[in-house]
Amino acid sequence: GAVVSQHPSRVICKSGTSAKIECRSLDFQATTMFWYRQFPKQSLMLMATSNEGSKATYEQGVEKDKFLINHASLTLSTLTVTSAHPEDSSFYICSALHGQRGDEQFFGPGTRLTVL
Amino acid sequence: GNSVTQMEGPVTLSEEAFLTINCTYTATGYPSLFWYVQYPGEGLQLLLKATKADDKGSNKGFEATYRKETTSFHLEKGSVQVSDSAVYFCALGRNDYKLSFGAGTTVTVRA
């Protein structure tokens, strides 16, 4: 148990368009999910905390109007990269907090975004 | 602020060799410390953790001890297998469950 999925695994979009990434906890409910960004050969950088039923909280330096987060249900959070530019190309990873497993975070496999 | 520094890779070992990946941290207060592992094509998985000074986390033959005096949490395994080939991340956790990660160390074990 405790599986987190991400869809799609890869997305390619044109500059100026939007790209949407879904994060789902498949077999548990998660009131809190996290979104990370990972550059090649670098660590995961926390972008924002996604809270079910309330607004996401963003880390310093992350544009909330560019990276829209919607935590619509206890098993789904979406990240939409709006007006994407090539510098937004990256690997985006989500995690979900499992309240019945000592608040352990379970991670999705990641989504590769390429902006042309 | 909080930060984690871990040994740069890649690390290549032969089977049954001893593995050490160094990790040091900077933090305010008393964070929890974690090692995560990412196998090819999969998401990060928690390998082990320690929540207070002198705690030792262990799992699958891996061990790490929370050393407050040296602000370290080095990962060790006495005899690695090919199946241990993965990327290993050291991480620091705060009370609000937010994690700060090191850069990751790629480990390749050859038969």
Interface residues (C-beta under 8 A of the other chain):
Chain A: V4 T32 F34 Y36 K41 Q42 S43 L44 M45 L46 T49 I93 S95 L97 D103 E104 Q105 F106 F107 G108 P109 G110
Chain B: V4 Y36 G41 E42 G43 L44 Q45 L46 F89 D96 Y97 K98 L99 S100 F101 G102 A103 G104
